[in-house]
Amino acid sequence: MSRRERDTGPHPVHGQIGYLQLPAVDIAQSAAFYQTVFGWSVDAEHGSFEAPGMIGQFTKDLAPAPGGPLAWICADQLGATLNRVAGAGGTVRGRPQRDGGERWLAEIADPAGNRVGIFAFAHTAQPQTMIAVRDVAASSRWYQELLGLVSDHGGAEYERLLADGVLVLQLHQRSVEHHHGLVADPDSAVGNGVLLWFGEVTDFDDVVARAERMGVTVVRSPHRNPPEGQGNGPGHREIWLKDPDGYTVVVASPDGEAYEV
C-alpha cells in the first residue's frame, strides 16, 4: 500500500466522482442534516465532510440549485431515511416511486434547497412480527435489556423494536383498538403455537447471563440444535424463555457456531 493510500485511502480511479461541493445557506445546518440523514462524517467548523467513497465541502460560494444535475444517495431504509429528512430540516418532494422493481426512488430538498435523490433497494417480503401485550413499555424494556433491541417508537399503546436498524418486533397494547380493531382477544391465552424466534444472535452467552440476571423463566435451558453426536444441521445453540406476557421466546446463536468436528 502506498503512502498516499495509507494517509488518504485509495486514489480515485479515472472517471470517478471523488469530490463534491454542496451549496449551503447555513453550513452548520447543512452539515447536521447530512450527518443525521445519511451518517456522513462532518466538520461543521470547516464545512468539510466524508461520505462513502467521496469527500467534499459545504460552501456559500455557490447558489443552491433546485434544478440541474441530480445526485442520488443510497439509503438502507427508505421510510426511516425520509423521516430523518423531515426531522432534520429538509423536505420530501412527493411520494417514492418504484424503479423497475429493483429500487425505490424519492426526491428531497436539503435545508439549503438543493434537490437530492434518494434510492433504496427493494426487498422481498420480510417478517415483522406483532404481538399483543399487557404493558407495552414494560415489554419494550424487557426485549431491549435481553436482546439489545432498540426502540423506534415508544409509548403506552404501540412500540417498534429494531435490530441493526431493521424492524424485528412490534408490540401492541391488548385492549387498544386503534383504526384496525383489537389485535387480540384480551380474555384469551397468548401465544398458543407461536414461537418468537431470534436467530443469528452473536452474544448468545451474554443473553443467557442477562436472562439469569433478569429472573426470566427458562422453558428449555441452553442446548445444541441438533444434539451432540447427531451431525451439524443448523449447528447452533438455543435457549427457550418466557417473556412477561407468556410468549415463548427462542434465542439462537448463529448457524454453525456450534459446528461439530
PyRosetta script that sets phi, psi and omega in degrees:
from pyrosetta import init, pose_from_sequence

init()
pose = pose_from_sequence("MSRRERDTGPHPVHGQIGYLQLPAVDIAQSAAFYQTVFGWSVDAEHGSFEAPGMIGQFTKDLAPAPGGPLAWICADQLGATLNRVAGAGGTVRGRPQRDGGERWLAEIADPAGNRVGIFAFAHTAQPQTMIAVRDVAASSRWYQELLGLVSDHGGAEYERLLADGVLVLQLHQRSVEHHHGLVADPDSAVGNGVLLWFGEVTDFDDVVARAERMGVTVVRSPHRNPPEGQGNGPGHREIWLKDPDGYTVVVASPDGEAYEV")
pose.set_psi(1, 134.1)
pose.set_omega(1, -178.5)
pose.set_phi(2, -73.9)
pose.set_psi(2, 164.8)
pose.set_omega(2, 177.3)
pose.set_phi(3, -62.0)
pose.set_psi(3, -39.1)
pose.set_omega(3, 179.7)
pose.set_phi(4, -61.6)
pose.set_psi(4, -42.5)
pose.set_omega(4, 179.4)
pose.set_phi(5, -65.3)
pose.set_psi(5, -37.1)
pose.set_omega(5, 177.7)
pose.set_phi(6, -65.7)
pose.set_psi(6, -37.4)
pose.set_omega(6, -174.7)
pose.set_phi(7, -83.8)
pose.set_psi(7, -38.3)
pose.set_omega(7, -171.6)
pose.set_phi(8, -126.9)
pose.set_psi(8, -0.5)
pose.set_omega(8, -176.6)
pose.set_phi(9, 90.9)
pose.set_psi(9, 176.7)
pose.set_omega(9, -177.6)
pose.set_phi(10, -59.6)
pose.set_psi(10, 143.5)
pose.set_omega(10, 178.5)
pose.set_phi(11, -70.1)
pose.set_psi(11, 134.9)
pose.set_omega(11, 177.6)
pose.set_phi(12, -58.4)
pose.set_psi(12, 141.2)
pose.set_omega(12, 179.0)
pose.set_phi(13, -79.2)
pose.set_psi(13, 161.2)
pose.set_omega(13, -179.8)
pose.set_phi(14, -56.8)
pose.set_psi(14, 127.4)
pose.set_omega(14, 178.8)
pose.set_phi(15, 93.5)
pose.set_psi(15, -10.8)
pose.set_omega(15, 179.9)
pose.set_phi(16, -80.2)
pose.set_psi(16, 138.5)
pose.set_omega(16, 172.8)
pose.set_phi(17, -76.0)
pose.set_psi(17, 116.3)
pose.set_omega(17, -173.7)
pose.set_phi(18, -116.6)
pose.set_psi(18, -11.6)
pose.set_omega(18, -178.7)
pose.set_phi(19, -144.8)
pose.set_psi(19, 137.9)
pose.set_omega(19, -176.3)
pose.set_phi(20, -134.2)
pose.set_psi(20, 129.2)
pose.set_omega(20, 170.9)
pose.set_phi(21, -101.7)
pose.set_psi(21, 126.9)
pose.set_omega(21, 179.9)
pose.set_phi(22, -112.5)
pose.set_psi(22, 121.0)
pose.set_omega(22, 176.1)
pose.set_phi(23, -61.7)
pose.set_psi(23, 143.1)
pose.set_omega(23, -179.8)
pose.set_phi(24, -141.4)
pose.set_psi(24, 145.0)
pose.set_omega(24, 171.0)
pose.set_phi(25, -89.3)
pose.set_psi(25, -43.1)
pose.set_omega(25, 176.7)
pose.set_phi(26, -126.7)
pose.set_psi(26, 106.8)
pose.set_omega(26, -173.8)
pose.set_phi(27, -60.8)
pose.set_psi(27, -42.6)
pose.set_omega(27, -179.4)
pose.set_phi(28, -62.9)
pose.set_psi(28, -40.5)
pose.set_omega(28, -179.9)
pose.set_phi(29, -67.2)
pose.set_psi(29, -42.9)
pose.set_omega(29, 178.1)
pose.set_phi(30, -64.7)
pose.set_psi(30, -41.6)
pose.set_omega(30, 178.7)
pose.set_phi(31, -60.4)
pose.set_psi(31, -44.3)
pose.set_omega(31, 179.7)
pose.set_phi(32, -65.3)
pose.set_psi(32, -36.3)
pose.set_omega(32, -179.9)
pose.set_phi(33, -61.6)
pose.set_psi(33, -52.6)
pose.set_omega(33, -176.7)
pose.set_phi(34, -70.6)
pose.set_psi(34, -28.5)
pose.set_omega(34, 174.5)
pose.set_phi(35, -68.7)
pose.set_psi(35, -43.2)
pose.set_omega(35, -177.8)
pose.set_phi(36, -70.5)
pose.set_psi(36, -45.3)
pose.set_omega(36, -173.0)
pose.set_phi(37, -79.0)
pose.set_psi(37, -43.7)
pose.set_omega(37, -172.3)
pose.set_phi(38, -115.1)
pose.set_psi(38, -3.6)
pose.set_omega(38, 177.8)
pose.set_phi(39, 76.3)
pose.set_psi(39, 20.0)
pose.set_omega(39, 177.8)
pose.set_phi(40, -65.9)
pose.set_psi(40, 149.3)
pose.set_omega(40, 173.4)
pose.set_phi(41, -88.0)
pose.set_psi(41, 120.4)
pose.set_omega(41, -173.0)
pose.set_phi(42, -122.7)
pose.set_psi(42, 152.1)
pose.set_omega(42, 171.8)
pose.set_phi(43, -120.7)
pose.set_psi(43, 92.7)
pose.set_omega(43, -174.1)
pose.set_phi(44, -63.2)
pose.set_psi(44, -30.1)
pose.set_omega(44, -177.9)
pose.set_phi(45, -64.7)
pose.set_psi(45, -40.3)
pose.set_omega(45, -178.4)
pose.set_phi(46, -102.9)
pose.set_psi(46, -4.6)
pose.set_omega(46, 178.0)
pose.set_phi(47, 74.7)
pose.set_psi(47, 17.7)
pose.set_omega(47, -178.1)
pose.set_phi(48, -100.2)
pose.set_psi(48, 161.4)
pose.set_omega(48, 178.2)
pose.set_phi(49, -149.3)
pose.set_psi(49, 159.4)
pose.set_omega(49, 171.3)
pose.set_phi(50, -124.9)
pose.set_psi(50, 126.6)
pose.set_omega(50, 175.8)
pose.set_phi(51, -122.3)
pose.set_psi(51, 163.0)
pose.set_omega(51, 179.2)
pose.set_phi(52, -54.3)
pose.set_psi(52, 117.4)
pose.set_omega(52, 177.8)
pose.set_phi(53, 77.0)
pose.set_psi(53, 8.7)
pose.set_omega(53, -175.2)
pose.set_phi(54, -156.9)
pose.set_psi(54, 148.1)
pose.set_omega(54, 169.0)
pose.set_phi(55, -121.5)
pose.set_psi(55, 167.7)
pose.set_omega(55, -179.8)
pose.set_phi(56, -178.2)
pose.set_psi(56, -166.8)
pose.set_omega(56, -174.2)
pose.set_phi(57, -151.5)
pose.set_psi(57, 140.6)
pose.set_omega(57, 169.6)
pose.set_phi(58, -84.8)
pose.set_psi(58, 136.9)
pose.set_omega(58, -174.9)
pose.set_phi(59, -141.5)
pose.set_psi(59, 146.0)
pose.set_omega(59, 173.0)
pose.set_phi(60, -93.8)
pose.set_psi(60, -1.3)
pose.set_omega(60, -178.1)
pose.set_phi(61, -78.4)
pose.set_psi(61, -14.0)
pose.set_omega(61, 178.6)
pose.set_phi(62, -116.5)
pose.set_psi(62, 144.8)
pose.set_omega(62, 179.1)
pose.set_phi(63, -81.6)
pose.set_psi(63, 139.8)
pose.set_omega(63, 174.4)
pose.set_phi(64, -54.6)
pose.set_psi(64, 143.1)
pose.set_omega(64, -174.7)
pose.set_phi(65, -123.9)
pose.set_psi(65, 95.1)
pose.set_omega(65, 176.7)
pose.set_phi(66, -65.9)
pose.set_psi(66, -23.2)
pose.set_omega(66, 175.2)
pose.set_phi(67, -107.1)
pose.set_psi(67, -164.9)
pose.set_omega(67, 177.0)
pose.set_phi(68, 82.6)
pose.set_psi(68, -163.0)
pose.set_omega(68, -178.2)
pose.set_phi(69, -56.6)
pose.set_psi(69, 147.0)
pose.set_omega(69, -176.8)
pose.set_phi(70, -120.9)
pose.set_psi(70, 118.6)
pose.set_omega(70, 176.3)
pose.set_phi(71, -86.3)
pose.set_psi(71, 133.9)
pose.set_omega(71, 178.3)
pose.set_phi(72, -108.0)
pose.set_psi(72, 127.5)
pose.set_omega(72, -176.9)
pose.set_phi(73, -113.6)
pose.set_psi(73, 132.6)
pose.set_omega(73, -177.5)
pose.set_phi(74, -74.2)
pose.set_psi(74, 140.9)
pose.set_omega(74, 175.6)
pose.set_phi(75, -127.7)
pose.set_psi(75, 138.6)
pose.set_omega(75, 179.9)
pose.set_phi(76, -78.5)
pose.set_psi(76, -32.7)
pose.set_omega(76, 179.8)
pose.set_phi(77, -130.3)
pose.set_psi(77, 115.0)
pose.set_omega(77, -174.1)
pose.set_phi(78, -62.0)
pose.set_psi(78, -55.0)
pose.set_omega(78, -175.2)
pose.set_phi(79, -61.7)
pose.set_psi(79, -45.7)
pose.set_omega(79, -179.2)
pose.set_phi(80, -63.3)
pose.set_psi(80, -37.7)
pose.set_omega(80, -180.0)
pose.set_phi(81, -67.5)
pose.set_psi(81, -43.9)
pose.set_omega(81, 179.1)
pose.set_phi(82, -63.2)
pose.set_psi(82, -35.7)
pose.set_omega(82, 176.6)
pose.set_phi(83, -65.7)
pose.set_psi(83, -37.6)
pose.set_omega(83, 178.2)
pose.set_phi(84, -67.7)
pose.set_psi(84, -35.1)
pose.set_omega(84, 177.5)
pose.set_phi(85, -56.7)
pose.set_psi(85, -53.1)
pose.set_omega(85, -177.8)
pose.set_phi(86, -63.1)
pose.set_psi(86, -39.5)
pose.set_omega(86, -177.9)
pose.set_phi(87, -73.1)
pose.set_psi(87, -18.0)
pose.set_omega(87, -176.8)
pose.set_phi(88, -103.5)
pose.set_psi(88, 11.2)
pose.set_omega(88, 174.8)
pose.set_phi(89, 99.5)
pose.set_psi(89, 7.4)
pose.set_omega(89, 177.0)
pose.set_phi(90, -96.7)
pose.set_psi(90, -175.4)
pose.set_omega(90, -179.1)
pose.set_phi(91, -136.2)
pose.set_psi(91, 134.3)
pose.set_omega(91, 174.9)
pose.set_phi(92, -89.4)
pose.set_psi(92, 125.0)
pose.set_omega(92, -174.1)
pose.set_phi(93, -100.2)
pose.set_psi(93, 81.3)
pose.set_omega(93, 176.5)
pose.set_phi(94, 89.9)
pose.set_psi(94, 168.8)
pose.set_omega(94, -178.1)
pose.set_phi(95, -74.0)
pose.set_psi(95, 148.2)
pose.set_omega(95, 175.9)
pose.set_phi(96, -62.2)
pose.set_psi(96, 150.4)
pose.set_omega(96, 178.0)
pose.set_phi(97, -120.2)
pose.set_psi(97, 142.3)
pose.set_omega(97, 177.5)
pose.set_phi(98, -84.2)
pose.set_psi(98, 133.4)
pose.set_omega(98, -177.1)
pose.set_phi(99, -109.2)
pose.set_psi(99, 97.4)
pose.set_omega(99, 175.8)
pose.set_phi(100, 63.5)
pose.set_psi(100, 18.0)
pose.set_omega(100, -179.6)
pose.set_phi(101, 76.7)
pose.set_psi(101, -0.7)
pose.set_omega(101, -176.7)
pose.set_phi(102, -102.3)
pose.set_psi(102, -27.3)
pose.set_omega(102, -175.9)
pose.set_phi(103, -153.7)
pose.set_psi(103, 160.0)
pose.set_omega(103, 173.4)
pose.set_phi(104, -105.2)
pose.set_psi(104, 136.8)
pose.set_omega(104, 179.8)
pose.set_phi(105, -119.3)
pose.set_psi(105, 136.5)
pose.set_omega(105, 176.4)
pose.set_phi(106, -143.6)
pose.set_psi(106, 146.0)
pose.set_omega(106, 177.1)
pose.set_phi(107, -108.8)
pose.set_psi(107, 140.3)
pose.set_omega(107, 178.4)
pose.set_phi(108, -132.3)
pose.set_psi(108, 168.6)
pose.set_omega(108, 168.8)
pose.set_phi(109, -120.0)
pose.set_psi(109, 132.0)
pose.set_omega(109, 177.5)
pose.set_phi(110, -78.7)
pose.set_psi(110, 177.8)
pose.set_omega(110, -175.4)
pose.set_phi(111, -58.9)
pose.set_psi(111, -24.8)
pose.set_omega(111, 179.4)
pose.set_phi(112, -85.9)
pose.set_psi(112, -8.7)
pose.set_omega(112, -178.2)
pose.set_phi(113, 98.8)
pose.set_psi(113, 1.3)
pose.set_omega(113, 176.6)
pose.set_phi(114, -63.7)
pose.set_psi(114, 135.8)
pose.set_omega(114, 177.0)
pose.set_phi(115, -82.3)
pose.set_psi(115, 125.3)
pose.set_omega(115, -175.8)
pose.set_phi(116, -132.7)
pose.set_psi(116, 141.0)
pose.set_omega(116, 175.8)
pose.set_phi(117, -99.6)
pose.set_psi(117, 144.8)
pose.set_omega(117, 174.1)
pose.set_phi(118, -121.3)
pose.set_psi(118, 132.6)
pose.set_omega(118, 172.6)
pose.set_phi(119, -127.1)
pose.set_psi(119, 140.5)
pose.set_omega(119, 178.1)
pose.set_phi(120, -132.1)
pose.set_psi(120, 133.6)
pose.set_omega(120, -179.2)
pose.set_phi(121, -67.2)
pose.set_psi(121, 138.8)
pose.set_omega(121, 179.2)
pose.set_phi(122, -75.1)
pose.set_psi(122, 147.3)
pose.set_omega(122, -179.6)
pose.set_phi(123, -119.0)
pose.set_psi(123, 158.0)
pose.set_omega(123, 171.2)
pose.set_phi(124, -80.1)
pose.set_psi(124, 176.4)
pose.set_omega(124, -177.8)
pose.set_phi(125, -56.1)
pose.set_psi(125, 137.1)
pose.set_omega(125, -179.8)
pose.set_phi(126, -130.8)
pose.set_psi(126, 142.1)
pose.set_omega(126, 178.7)
pose.set_phi(127, -69.4)
pose.set_psi(127, 134.2)
pose.set_omega(127, 176.7)
pose.set_phi(128, -138.0)
pose.set_psi(128, 72.3)
pose.set_omega(128, -169.5)
pose.set_phi(129, -58.6)
pose.set_psi(129, 138.1)
pose.set_omega(129, 171.9)
pose.set_phi(130, -120.5)
pose.set_psi(130, 132.9)
pose.set_omega(130, 175.5)
pose.set_phi(131, -123.7)
pose.set_psi(131, 149.8)
pose.set_omega(131, 177.4)
pose.set_phi(132, -91.4)
pose.set_psi(132, 129.6)
pose.set_omega(132, -175.2)
pose.set_phi(133, -131.6)
pose.set_psi(133, 160.8)
pose.set_omega(133, 179.4)
pose.set_phi(134, -77.1)
pose.set_psi(134, -41.3)
pose.set_omega(134, -175.1)
pose.set_phi(135, -131.2)
pose.set_psi(135, 101.3)
pose.set_omega(135, -175.2)
pose.set_phi(136, -61.0)
pose.set_psi(136, -46.7)
pose.set_omega(136, -177.1)
pose.set_phi(137, -63.4)
pose.set_psi(137, -42.1)
pose.set_omega(137, -179.4)
pose.set_phi(138, -66.7)
pose.set_psi(138, -42.4)
pose.set_omega(138, 178.5)
pose.set_phi(139, -64.9)
pose.set_psi(139, -39.0)
pose.set_omega(139, 178.2)
pose.set_phi(140, -60.1)
pose.set_psi(140, -46.3)
pose.set_omega(140, 179.2)
pose.set_phi(141, -61.6)
pose.set_psi(141, -38.7)
pose.set_omega(141, -178.7)
pose.set_phi(142, -61.2)
pose.set_psi(142, -49.6)
pose.set_omega(142, -178.7)
pose.set_phi(143, -69.8)
pose.set_psi(143, -33.2)
pose.set_omega(143, 177.2)
pose.set_phi(144, -66.6)
pose.set_psi(144, -43.7)
pose.set_omega(144, -178.0)
pose.set_phi(145, -69.7)
pose.set_psi(145, -42.8)
pose.set_omega(145, -176.3)
pose.set_phi(146, -71.0)
pose.set_psi(146, -45.7)
pose.set_omega(146, -169.5)
pose.set_phi(147, -113.0)
pose.set_psi(147, -4.5)
pose.set_omega(147, -179.0)
pose.set_phi(148, 74.7)
pose.set_psi(148, 20.5)
pose.set_omega(148, 177.1)
pose.set_phi(149, -68.4)
pose.set_psi(149, 160.6)
pose.set_omega(149, -175.1)
pose.set_phi(150, -120.1)
pose.set_psi(150, 133.1)
pose.set_omega(150, 178.3)
pose.set_phi(151, -69.7)
pose.set_psi(151, 136.0)
pose.set_omega(151, 177.4)
pose.set_phi(152, -122.2)
pose.set_psi(152, 12.1)
pose.set_omega(152, -178.1)
pose.set_phi(153, -151.9)
pose.set_psi(153, -68.4)
pose.set_omega(153, -179.4)
pose.set_phi(154, 79.7)
pose.set_psi(154, 160.8)
pose.set_omega(154, 178.4)
pose.set_phi(155, 126.3)
pose.set_psi(155, 173.1)
pose.set_omega(155, -174.7)
pose.set_phi(156, -86.9)
pose.set_psi(156, -15.9)
pose.set_omega(156, -173.8)
pose.set_phi(157, -111.9)
pose.set_psi(157, -26.6)
pose.set_omega(157, -174.4)
pose.set_phi(158, -154.1)
pose.set_psi(158, 145.4)
pose.set_omega(158, 179.6)
pose.set_phi(159, -146.2)
pose.set_psi(159, 145.2)
pose.set_omega(159, 171.3)
pose.set_phi(160, -116.2)
pose.set_psi(160, 132.8)
pose.set_omega(160, -179.7)
pose.set_phi(161, -120.3)
pose.set_psi(161, 132.2)
pose.set_omega(161, -174.5)
pose.set_phi(162, -112.5)
pose.set_psi(162, 150.6)
pose.set_omega(162, 169.0)
pose.set_phi(163, -126.8)
pose.set_psi(163, 119.4)
pose.set_omega(163, -177.4)
pose.set_phi(164, 54.4)
pose.set_psi(164, 38.1)
pose.set_omega(164, 177.3)
pose.set_phi(165, 81.2)
pose.set_psi(165, 0.9)
pose.set_omega(165, -177.5)
pose.set_phi(166, -109.6)
pose.set_psi(166, 135.0)
pose.set_omega(166, 178.9)
pose.set_phi(167, -67.3)
pose.set_psi(167, 122.8)
pose.set_omega(167, 180.0)
pose.set_phi(168, -121.9)
pose.set_psi(168, -17.4)
pose.set_omega(168, -177.6)
pose.set_phi(169, -155.6)
pose.set_psi(169, 136.0)
pose.set_omega(169, 174.3)
pose.set_phi(170, -118.2)
pose.set_psi(170, 139.3)
pose.set_omega(170, 179.1)
pose.set_phi(171, -116.0)
pose.set_psi(171, 133.1)
pose.set_omega(171, -178.9)
pose.set_phi(172, -130.8)
pose.set_psi(172, 133.2)
pose.set_omega(172, 178.7)
pose.set_phi(173, -63.4)
pose.set_psi(173, 131.6)
pose.set_omega(173, -171.6)
pose.set_phi(174, -61.8)
pose.set_psi(174, -34.0)
pose.set_omega(174, -172.2)
pose.set_phi(175, -102.0)
pose.set_psi(175, 8.4)
pose.set_omega(175, -179.7)
pose.set_phi(176, -102.2)
pose.set_psi(176, 131.8)
pose.set_omega(176, -174.9)
pose.set_phi(177, -89.2)
pose.set_psi(177, -37.7)
pose.set_omega(177, -170.6)
pose.set_phi(178, 53.9)
pose.set_psi(178, -151.2)
pose.set_omega(178, -176.7)
pose.set_phi(179, -86.4)
pose.set_psi(179, -9.2)
pose.set_omega(179, -173.3)
pose.set_phi(180, -109.7)
pose.set_psi(180, 8.3)
pose.set_omega(180, -177.5)
pose.set_phi(181, 80.5)
pose.set_psi(181, 179.6)
pose.set_omega(181, 179.4)
pose.set_phi(182, -67.9)
pose.set_psi(182, 140.0)
pose.set_omega(182, 178.3)
pose.set_phi(183, -91.3)
pose.set_psi(183, -7.1)
pose.set_omega(183, 179.8)
pose.set_phi(184, -157.1)
pose.set_psi(184, 155.9)
pose.set_omega(184, 173.3)
pose.set_phi(185, -81.0)
pose.set_psi(185, 113.0)
pose.set_omega(185, -176.4)
pose.set_phi(186, -59.4)
pose.set_psi(186, -19.7)
pose.set_omega(186, -176.1)
pose.set_phi(187, -96.2)
pose.set_psi(187, -2.2)
pose.set_omega(187, -178.6)
pose.set_phi(188, -98.0)
pose.set_psi(188, 155.6)
pose.set_omega(188, 176.5)
pose.set_phi(189, -67.0)
pose.set_psi(189, 149.4)
pose.set_omega(189, -177.2)
pose.set_phi(190, -96.2)
pose.set_psi(190, 152.6)
pose.set_omega(190, 163.6)
pose.set_phi(191, 76.2)
pose.set_psi(191, 16.5)
pose.set_omega(191, 179.5)
pose.set_phi(192, -65.9)
pose.set_psi(192, 116.8)
pose.set_omega(192, 179.1)
pose.set_phi(193, 81.0)
pose.set_psi(193, 7.9)
pose.set_omega(193, -177.2)
pose.set_phi(194, -113.7)
pose.set_psi(194, 130.7)
pose.set_omega(194, 170.8)
pose.set_phi(195, -118.4)
pose.set_psi(195, 126.9)
pose.set_omega(195, 173.8)
pose.set_phi(196, -88.4)
pose.set_psi(196, 105.8)
pose.set_omega(196, -169.4)
pose.set_phi(197, -103.8)
pose.set_psi(197, 122.2)
pose.set_omega(197, 175.9)
pose.set_phi(198, -116.4)
pose.set_psi(198, 103.7)
pose.set_omega(198, -177.4)
pose.set_phi(199, -101.7)
pose.set_psi(199, 177.1)
pose.set_omega(199, 178.2)
pose.set_phi(200, 58.0)
pose.set_psi(200, 33.8)
pose.set_omega(200, -177.6)
pose.set_phi(201, -85.8)
pose.set_psi(201, 107.6)
pose.set_omega(201, -174.4)
pose.set_phi(202, -67.4)
pose.set_psi(202, -39.2)
pose.set_omega(202, -176.9)
pose.set_phi(203, -93.7)
pose.set_psi(203, 50.2)
pose.set_omega(203, -175.7)
pose.set_phi(204, -55.9)
pose.set_psi(204, -46.9)
pose.set_omega(204, -178.5)
pose.set_phi(205, -62.9)
pose.set_psi(205, -35.6)
pose.set_omega(205, 177.9)
pose.set_phi(206, -68.1)
pose.set_psi(206, -37.2)
pose.set_omega(206, 176.6)
pose.set_phi(207, -61.4)
pose.set_psi(207, -44.3)
pose.set_omega(207, 178.5)
pose.set_phi(208, -59.2)
pose.set_psi(208, -43.0)
pose.set_omega(208, 179.7)
pose.set_phi(209, -66.2)
pose.set_psi(209, -40.5)
pose.set_omega(209, 179.1)
pose.set_phi(210, -66.2)
pose.set_psi(210, -39.5)
pose.set_omega(210, 178.5)
pose.set_phi(211, -59.9)
pose.set_psi(211, -41.3)
pose.set_omega(211, 178.1)
pose.set_phi(212, -65.5)
pose.set_psi(212, -42.9)
pose.set_omega(212, -179.8)
pose.set_phi(213, -64.9)
pose.set_psi(213, -35.0)
pose.set_omega(213, -178.8)
pose.set_phi(214, -80.9)
pose.set_psi(214, -8.9)
pose.set_omega(214, -178.7)
pose.set_phi(215, 73.1)
pose.set_psi(215, 30.2)
pose.set_omega(215, -177.5)
pose.set_phi(216, -71.3)
pose.set_psi(216, 138.8)
pose.set_omega(216, 176.0)
pose.set_phi(217, -69.3)
pose.set_psi(217, 127.2)
pose.set_omega(217, -178.8)
pose.set_phi(218, -99.2)
pose.set_psi(218, 122.9)
pose.set_omega(218, 177.3)
pose.set_phi(219, -85.5)
pose.set_psi(219, -46.4)
pose.set_omega(219, 175.1)
pose.set_phi(220, -136.0)
pose.set_psi(220, 123.5)
pose.set_omega(220, -178.3)
pose.set_phi(221, -67.1)
pose.set_psi(221, 167.6)
pose.set_omega(221, -178.0)
pose.set_phi(222, -53.1)
pose.set_psi(222, 133.2)
pose.set_omega(222, -177.5)
pose.set_phi(223, -154.2)
pose.set_psi(223, 163.6)
pose.set_omega(223, 179.5)
pose.set_phi(224, -92.7)
pose.set_psi(224, 142.8)
pose.set_omega(224, 174.5)
pose.set_phi(225, -120.6)
pose.set_psi(225, 113.0)
pose.set_omega(225, -2.8)
pose.set_phi(226, -78.3)
pose.set_psi(226, 173.4)
pose.set_omega(226, -179.8)
pose.set_phi(227, -59.4)
pose.set_psi(227, 157.7)
pose.set_omega(227, 178.6)
pose.set_phi(228, -53.8)
pose.set_psi(228, 139.6)
pose.set_omega(228, 177.9)
pose.set_phi(229, 86.4)
pose.set_psi(229, 0.5)
pose.set_omega(229, -178.8)
pose.set_phi(230, -112.7)
pose.set_psi(230, 25.7)
pose.set_omega(230, 177.6)
pose.set_phi(231, 86.7)
pose.set_psi(231, -168.0)
pose.set_omega(231, -173.8)
pose.set_phi(232, -98.4)
pose.set_psi(232, -58.6)
pose.set_omega(232, -176.5)
pose.set_phi(233, 54.0)
pose.set_psi(233, -132.5)
pose.set_omega(233, 176.4)
pose.set_phi(234, -60.9)
pose.set_psi(234, -35.4)
pose.set_omega(234, 178.8)
pose.set_phi(235, 60.1)
pose.set_psi(235, 39.5)
pose.set_omega(235, 177.8)
pose.set_phi(236, -126.5)
pose.set_psi(236, 174.2)
pose.set_omega(236, 175.6)
pose.set_phi(237, -107.6)
pose.set_psi(237, 151.4)
pose.set_omega(237, -179.6)
pose.set_phi(238, -134.2)
pose.set_psi(238, 154.7)
pose.set_omega(238, 164.9)
pose.set_phi(239, -136.5)
pose.set_psi(239, 135.9)
pose.set_omega(239, -179.1)
pose.set_phi(240, -109.0)
pose.set_psi(240, 129.0)
pose.set_omega(240, -173.3)
pose.set_phi(241, -130.4)
pose.set_psi(241, 169.2)
pose.set_omega(241, 171.5)
pose.set_phi(242, -112.8)
pose.set_psi(242, 131.0)
pose.set_omega(242, 177.6)
pose.set_phi(243, -85.3)
pose.set_psi(243, 178.6)
pose.set_omega(243, -174.3)
pose.set_phi(244, -59.3)
pose.set_psi(244, -23.9)
pose.set_omega(244, -179.7)
pose.set_phi(245, -96.9)
pose.set_psi(245, -3.7)
pose.set_omega(245, 179.8)
pose.set_phi(246, 99.8)
pose.set_psi(246, 3.1)
pose.set_omega(246, 174.3)
pose.set_phi(247, -68.7)
pose.set_psi(247, 143.2)
pose.set_omega(247, 175.8)
pose.set_phi(248, -84.7)
pose.set_psi(248, 124.5)
pose.set_omega(248, -178.4)
pose.set_phi(249, -113.9)
pose.set_psi(249, 124.4)
pose.set_omega(249, 177.2)
pose.set_phi(250, -107.8)
pose.set_psi(250, 126.8)
pose.set_omega(250, 176.2)
pose.set_phi(251, -112.7)
pose.set_psi(251, 125.8)
pose.set_omega(251, -176.5)
pose.set_phi(252, -126.0)
pose.set_psi(252, 139.7)
pose.set_omega(252, 175.0)
pose.set_phi(253, -72.7)
pose.set_psi(253, 169.3)
pose.set_omega(253, -179.6)
pose.set_phi(254, -59.6)
pose.set_psi(254, 143.1)
pose.set_omega(254, 176.0)
pose.set_phi(255, -55.3)
pose.set_psi(255, 133.4)
pose.set_omega(255, -179.7)
pose.set_phi(256, 90.4)
pose.set_psi(256, -8.5)
pose.set_omega(256, -178.1)
pose.set_phi(257, -63.0)
pose.set_psi(257, -31.8)
pose.set_omega(257, 178.6)
pose.set_phi(258, -108.3)
pose.set_psi(258, 42.7)
pose.set_omega(258, -177.8)
pose.set_phi(259, -57.8)
pose.set_psi(259, 134.3)
pose.set_omega(259, -177.2)
pose.set_phi(260, -95.2)
pose.set_psi(260, 125.0)
pose.set_omega(260, 179.6)
pose.set_phi(261, -114.1)
pose.dump_pdb("model.pdb")
